Amino acid sequence: MTEQENQLLDTLWIMRTADGWYPIQPSEKCNPEDHAALNDHLTSIEDLEGNVLWKRSVQ
């Protein structure tokens, strides 16, 4: 594996939606804000301990 390859982190993020949730395994280059910007159906993103990493603001 080369240094430029994107490594997966040893954790999951819980992607919450109005209808439920789904898990993703983020990479070392991921950040919650980027995922939220690309996925407008998300209401929040949490770590496995239940800490909110990102939450959509009501406008």
Z-matrix of the N, CA and C atoms (Angstrom, degrees):
N
C 1 1.445
C 2 1.528 1 108.58
N 3 1.292 2 116.91 1 135.26
C 4 1.460 3 120.42 2 -179.68
C 5 1.521 4 110.52 3 -88.14
N 6 1.315 5 116.22 4 163.28
C 7 1.464 6 120.64 5 -179.92
C 8 1.518 7 112.33 6 -64.18
N 9 1.327 8 117.80 7 -24.51
C 10 1.454 9 120.97 8 -175.66
C 11 1.521 10 113.05 9 -81.10
N 12 1.327 11 117.92 10 -12.46
C 13 1.454 12 119.87 11 -179.49
C 14 1.527 13 110.28 12 -71.03
N 15 1.309 14 114.93 13 145.41
C 16 1.452 15 122.45 14 -177.17
C 17 1.531 16 109.29 15 -85.14
N 18 1.329 17 117.75 16 115.94
C 19 1.455 18 123.25 17 -178.15
C 20 1.527 19 111.07 18 -84.79
N 21 1.338 20 116.90 19 137.97
C 22 1.459 21 120.61 20 173.60
C 23 1.520 22 109.33 21 -77.15
N 24 1.317 23 115.73 22 142.19
C 25 1.463 24 121.13 23 177.05
C 26 1.526 25 109.77 24 -81.29
N 27 1.301 26 116.26 25 156.15
C 28 1.459 27 122.27 26 -179.35
C 29 1.532 28 110.11 27 -89.49
N 30 1.331 29 115.38 28 56.89
C 31 1.459 30 121.77 29 179.85
C 32 1.520 31 108.29 30 -157.82
N 33 1.308 32 115.63 31 174.35
C 34 1.468 33 122.05 32 173.57
C 35 1.518 34 108.90 33 -127.19
N 36 1.305 35 115.15 34 151.38
C 37 1.458 36 121.64 35 169.49
C 38 1.519 37 107.11 36 -111.52
N 39 1.305 38 117.17 37 141.37
C 40 1.454 39 123.14 38 176.79
C 41 1.525 40 107.62 39 -97.83
N 42 1.315 41 115.25 40 116.46
C 43 1.461 42 122.26 41 179.93
C 44 1.528 43 106.97 42 -93.85
N 45 1.309 44 117.68 43 108.88
C 46 1.469 45 122.40 44 -178.44
C 47 1.519 46 110.11 45 -92.46
N 48 1.340 47 114.18 46 137.88
C 49 1.461 48 121.92 47 177.88
C 50 1.525 49 108.59 48 -127.62
N 51 1.313 50 117.54 49 174.67
C 52 1.466 51 120.99 50 177.35
C 53 1.524 52 111.32 51 -63.08
N 54 1.336 53 117.27 52 -27.14
C 55 1.467 54 121.99 53 -175.55
C 56 1.520 55 114.62 54 -101.65
N 57 1.319 56 118.40 55 -2.71
C 58 1.465 57 119.76 56 -177.35
C 59 1.522 58 111.58 57 156.38
N 60 1.326 59 115.81 58 -137.92
C 61 1.453 60 120.85 59 -178.10
C 62 1.518 61 109.83 60 -158.46
N 63 1.324 62 115.51 61 163.83
C 64 1.462 63 121.74 62 171.82
C 65 1.526 64 108.57 63 -151.49
N 66 1.342 65 116.24 64 149.86
C 67 1.462 66 119.55 65 -179.36
C 68 1.528 67 111.47 66 -92.27
N 69 1.324 68 116.13 67 151.00
C 70 1.461 69 121.06 68 167.63
C 71 1.524 70 107.59 69 -133.58
N 72 1.312 71 116.43 70 154.77
C 73 1.455 72 121.73 71 172.61
C 74 1.522 73 107.30 72 -104.05
N 75 1.321 74 117.68 73 106.78
C 76 1.455 75 120.23 74 -176.89
C 77 1.529 76 112.15 75 -73.08
N 78 1.307 77 114.62 76 156.53
C 79 1.459 78 120.22 77 173.78
C 80 1.521 79 108.97 78 -96.95
N 81 1.309 80 116.29 79 174.23
C 82 1.465 81 121.03 80 -179.42
C 83 1.522 82 112.16 81 -66.28
N 84 1.321 83 117.93 82 -17.77
C 85 1.461 84 121.25 83 179.61
C 86 1.531 85 113.05 84 -96.09
N 87 1.333 86 117.18 85 -3.85
C 88 1.467 87 121.35 86 -178.33
C 89 1.522 88 111.25 87 -76.38
N 90 1.323 89 114.47 88 149.10
C 91 1.455 90 119.81 89 166.83
C 92 1.528 91 107.43 90 -142.68
N 93 1.321 92 117.56 91 148.80
C 94 1.460 93 121.24 92 -174.83
C 95 1.530 94 113.85 93 -58.19
N 96 1.310 95 117.84 94 -36.34
C 97 1.466 96 120.93 95 -177.82
C 98 1.534 97 111.56 96 -63.28
N 99 1.333 98 116.97 97 -39.81
C 100 1.463 99 120.14 98 178.19
C 101 1.526 100 111.29 99 -64.88
N 102 1.331 101 116.83 100 -44.16
C 103 1.471 102 120.19 101 178.39
C 104 1.524 103 110.54 102 -61.51
N 105 1.311 104 116.93 103 -42.21
C 106 1.461 105 121.19 104 -179.58
C 107 1.531 106 111.19 105 -64.28
N 108 1.318 107 116.77 106 -41.08
C 109 1.464 108 120.30 107 -179.90
C 110 1.526 109 111.62 108 -64.64
N 111 1.315 110 116.74 109 -32.01
C 112 1.466 111 121.05 110 -178.35
C 113 1.533 112 113.11 111 -88.30
N 114 1.321 113 117.05 112 -11.69
C 115 1.472 114 121.63 113 -175.32
C 116 1.524 115 109.61 114 -131.72
N 117 1.323 116 116.41 115 86.01
C 118 1.468 117 119.94 116 -174.63
C 119 1.523 118 114.45 117 -70.09
N 120 1.332 119 118.19 118 -6.81
C 121 1.469 120 121.34 119 177.01
C 122 1.537 121 112.19 120 -82.75
N 123 1.322 122 117.88 121 -8.58
C 124 1.462 123 120.86 122 -179.13
C 125 1.524 124 111.66 123 -75.29
N 126 1.329 125 115.30 124 139.73
C 127 1.462 126 120.55 125 173.18
C 128 1.517 127 111.23 126 -102.92
N 129 1.360 128 116.94 127 -30.04
C 130 1.459 129 121.18 128 176.18
C 131 1.523 130 109.74 129 -163.88
N 132 1.328 131 114.37 130 164.91
C 133 1.464 132 122.31 131 175.20
C 134 1.517 133 106.42 132 -129.94
N 135 1.344 134 115.35 133 130.08
C 136 1.463 135 121.08 134 -178.29
C 137 1.517 136 110.08 135 -125.78
N 138 1.335 137 116.20 136 157.08
C 139 1.457 138 119.74 137 171.32
C 140 1.528 139 107.95 138 -89.05
N 141 1.323 140 116.68 139 -179.81
C 142 1.467 141 120.41 140 -176.55
C 143 1.523 142 113.94 141 -67.69
N 144 1.330 143 117.21 142 -18.93
C 145 1.456 144 120.79 143 178.46
C 146 1.527 145 112.11 144 -88.56
N 147 1.331 146 117.19 145 -0.17
C 148 1.457 147 120.72 146 179.64
C 149 1.516 148 114.54 147 90.07
N 150 1.324 149 117.36 148 4.39
C 151 1.466 150 120.74 149 176.84
C 152 1.519 151 109.66 150 -73.34
N 153 1.311 152 116.52 151 131.14
C 154 1.463 153 121.10 152 179.85
C 155 1.530 154 108.30 153 -78.45
N 156 1.339 155 115.32 154 118.94
C 157 1.463 156 121.43 155 178.73
C 158 1.521 157 111.81 156 -89.80
N 159 1.332 158 115.31 157 -27.77
C 160 1.458 159 121.79 158 -179.95
C 161 1.521 160 107.62 159 -159.37
N 162 1.343 161 117.07 160 143.05
C 163 1.463 162 121.52 161 176.88
C 164 1.510 163 108.41 162 -141.79
N 165 1.342 164 115.47 163 134.15
C 166 1.458 165 120.52 164 179.60
C 167 1.522 166 108.89 165 -69.99
N 168 1.312 167 115.95 166 130.65
C 169 1.461 168 120.35 167 177.94
C 170 1.519 169 109.22 168 -84.13
N 171 1.306 170 116.36 169 145.35
C 172 1.458 171 122.17 170 179.05
C 173 1.532 172 107.60 171 -82.66
N 174 1.338 173 114.64 172 128.14
C 175 1.463 174 118.56 173 -178.55
C 176 1.500 175 111.07 174 -118.11
